[in-house]
Amino acid sequence: MQEQLSNSNDLYNRKVCIIGSGYVGSSITYALMMKELAHEIILIDVQREKAEAEVLDIRHGIPFMGSAVIRVGEYSDISKANLIIVTAGRNRRPGESRLDLAADNVNTANDVSKLIEKNYTSGVVLVVTNPNDVVTYKMSERLGLPPGTVFGTGCMLDESRLVNVIADYVGLKQDIISAQVIGEHGDSKVPLWSKTSIAGIHIREYCNAMNLAFDSETRIMMEQKVLEMGSTIIRGKQRTHYGISTCVCYIADAILNRRATISCVTSALNNEYGISDVALSLPTIIDHMGATKRMEEYITDFELERLKKSAQIIKDVLHKV
């Protein structure tokens, strides 16, 4: 495979290829258009007629809201892309966990990886497909690109959901609440309560000052709400796509506009917290080169124990697929 062209002028073209034109892929296309983050957005799907319909529908809003060139393409269009977003794969059905998707979506990811490999010259590969940690690790392994070039959205959505749960509980707006979620983007996720704050004040101190409970039962209640949120949405409308599209836009801004940020995304670990041979979410610096630095910060012994259990769950699935 060709090396990533890190010094190419193509980095300024803001070219995005999205693989998969389902609800997630098309919602990401629409969100990128609305935010005017890309100069060119290319939608790639084996169901070309559907992709063409999505592109037509989205393009009709460009005269009023956007300026990007949006079109249907082929895998050959991946050449010289700045960002390649992988959404291909089936969605969860009611009653399924993300890990139930592993066998089907790893097979799809292998097919997609082969086609990316044939056409890749540059850019970051962002994996959205679930189970996100499993698919990200497998694609990283297959593509063999420099560390951090392939990474997944991971626990970004879980963080957003936790912030919303906390905001509802304390009766404040989301923008003053800071929370981190690490580990699996799934049932074994690990909220870092030791680092959660409201307007810069640790959540425990804030709740104490406001006479709000913040005991183990309260934390378990909040974690359970976050855990059930995806299933609740799927039960009501068979899919989730708006929330993850917003997360992708946030990452795309960091990559395409060289506006480095830190978010809990998933990538293959290299002995952080003594964990290797698996992809998990940790606070990570994201810039135009991808997930360039995972932050190994202090966490409590209990949080570390939960993180290692999360790692083992993902490793067990990786061994099966």
N, C-alpha and C positions, 0 to 999 in steps of 0.2 A: 504494500500500500504506500502511496506517496506520503511524504511528510507534510505536516500542516504548514501552510504558507503564512507564518505569523507576521511577516513583514510586508506582505503584499498590499498594494493599493486597493485590492478588492475588499479589504476590510472596511472601507468607507462606503461601499455600495449599498449596505443594509439590505442584502438579499436573503430572504427567508423561504425555505422549502418546508412544507407541512405534509407529512406522510399520513394519510388517512383523512377522509372527508366526512366522517360520521359527525355526531353532535359535538364531540369535543373538538375535532379538527376544524370544523366549520365555525364553531364559536370562537376559537382562537383566531382564525382568519378575520372574523368580524371585529373582534376586540383590537387586534393589531391595526386594522384599518381605521377604527375610530380614534385610536391613540396616535395615529400617524407615526408609528415606530419604524416602519420598513418602507423602502423605496419600491421593492418588488416582492410580492408574495405569490408563491407557486404551490398549488394544491395538487398532490399526487395520490392517485387511488386506482386500484384495479377496476373499480366500478366507475369508469370514466364518465358515463352519462350523469351519474349522481354528482360527481365532482363538478361537472360543467354547470349543472343546475344551481349548485351552491354558489359557484363563482358569479354566475349571472345575477343571482339574487343579491349578493353582497355588493357587486359592482354598481348596482342601481342606486346605492346610497352615497357613492363617492362624490358626485357633484355637490352634495350638501355637507358631507362630513369628513371626507378623506381625500388623499391624493395618490395613494399607492397604485402601482400597476398590479392587478390581480388576475391570474390566469391559471388554467389547468396545464400541467406539464408531465414530463416523464422523469425517470430516475437520472437520466443524463443531465437534467437541469441542476442536479446537486452540485455539479462542478462550480467552484468559486462562490459557493454560498457562504454567508457569514453565520447562519443559524439553520440547523436542520432539526425539525421538531417531529418526534415519532409518536403518533397517537394510534397507530394501527393495532387492532386486536378487538376482541369482543368485550362487552361491558358486563358488569355484575348483574345477575338476576336476583330478584327478591329472595332473601334467605341465604345468599352466598356471601362468603368473605372474599376479600381480594385474593387471598392465597388459593382459592378454588379455581382461579383463572390461570394458574401457573402453567399447566401442561399445554393448553391451547395457545396462550399468548407467547410463551417461549418459542413454540414452533413458528408462529407468525414473525416474531422478532428475529429468528434465525434467517428466515427468508428475506426479510427487510435488510438485515445486516449484509447479506451477500450482495444485494443490489447497491447498497450504499458503498460498500467496499470497492465495487467496480468503477464507481463514478466520483469518489471523494477526492478533492484536492485541498480543501481548506474548510475551516469553520468549526463551530461547536455543535455537538449532537446532544439535544435535550430530549430525554425520554419521559413521556407522560403516561404511557401504557402501564396498566396494572397487571400483576402485582409489581409495583414500581421498583422496589429494591432488587427483586429477583431478575426482572427484565433488564434493568440498568447494569447489573453485574454481568449478565450473560452477553450483552451487547458490548460492554467494555472489553470483555475477554475476547470476543470474536473480532472486533475491529482493531484492537492492538494499537490504539492511538496514544499519544502522550497522556500521562495521568491528569484527570480532570477535564479532558476534552469531551468525554462522554459522562454525563451525569443526569440525574433524574430530579423531578420536582419534589419528590420525597415528602417530608412533613410540613412543607409550606402551608398546605391546605389545612392540615391538622392545627397548626399554629393559629391560622385565621379563625378557625372554628372555636378554638379555646378562648381566644380574645373575645369573640362574640358572646360566649357563655359567661365569661367573667364580667363583661360589660352589662349584660342583663342582670347578673346577680348583684352588682354594686350600684347599678343605676347610673352609670356614666358612659360617655362616648368611647368608642373603640380606640380612637387615635391617641389616647393617653395611657393605654395599657400595653405593656411589653411582656411577651411570653415566648418561651422556646419549647419546642417538642422535638425530641431526638429518637433515634432507633428506627423501627419499622414504620412505614406508612401503612398502618393496619392495626390489628387488635392489640399488639404488644408495644405500641408507641409509649414513649416515656415523657410526660410533661415535666419540665424542670421547675418545680415549685420553688426551689431554692433561689431561682433567678427571676421569678415573676414579680413585676412591680406595677404600681399605679401612680402615674405622675412622678416617677422616680422614687416612690416610697414602696418598700417591700410589701407585698400583698398582706402578709400577716399583720404588719404594723398598721396598715391602712384599715383593715377589717377590725382590728382591736380598737382603733380610734373611733370608728363609726359604729361600734357595738354590733358588728356583724360576725357571725360564727365563721371560723376558719380552722376547723378541726379535721381529723381524718375523714369523717363522714361527709363533710362539705367537699373535700377534695375528690373523694370517690364519686360523689354525685356529679360534680363537674366533668370528671373524666368519663363517666358513663354517658353523659349527654353528648360529649364529643365523639365517643365511640359509636354511638347509635345514629349520629347525624346523617352519615352517608346512607345507611340503610333506610332511615326515615324518608329521605328524599327519593330514593329508588322505589320504595313502596308506593309513594304518592304519584311519581311521574316516570318511573322506569329507568331513570338515568340522572347523572349529575354532570353538568358541563359549564355553567356560568362561573362558579367559584374557581375551578382549576384554570379557566381561561384568564381570569384576572391574575392569578399567580404566575402564569406563563408570561403575561405582559410585563409584569414586574421584573422577571428574569431577563426578558428580551430587552428591556430598557437598559439594564446593566451591560448586556453584551453588545447591543447595536450602537448605543450612544456612549460607550466607554465610561459608564457611570457606575463604578464599583460599589457593591453593596454586600451585606452579610445576611444570609438566610440559611435556614435549616433544610438543605437539600441532600440528596443521597448520592454517594459515589463510593467506589471501591476503597475500602480502608487499608491502611498500611501501618498496622500495629498501634493506631490510636487507641488509648485505653487498653492496650494489649490485645486488640481485636484485628484480625486479618481475614482474608479469603471470603469476604462478604461485602456487600454494599449496604450502608445504613446512613441515615441522616445525622449530621452534626452541623453546628454553626460553621458556615463556609464562606470564604470571600469569593465572590463571583465578579468576573470582569470579562473583557472581550476575548480572553483566552479560555474561558470556562470556569470550572470550580477549581480555583488555583491554590487555595490553602484552607485546609480544615483546621478549625480552632479546637485545641484540646484544653479546655478550660477546667477549672475545679468544679466537680459535682460531688454530691454527697455519696456516702457508701451505699445507701439504699438506691439512689438513682443509678449508680454504676452497676449494682447487682441486677437491676431491671434491664439496663442496656445490654448486659452480657446475655441475659435470658432471651432478649429480643434477637440478638445476633445468632444464637443457637437455633431459634425457630426458623430464621431465614436460611441458615446453613443446611438445616434438615430438608427444606424444600429444594434448595439447589442440588443436593445430592440425589433427590428423587427425579429431577428433570434433566 
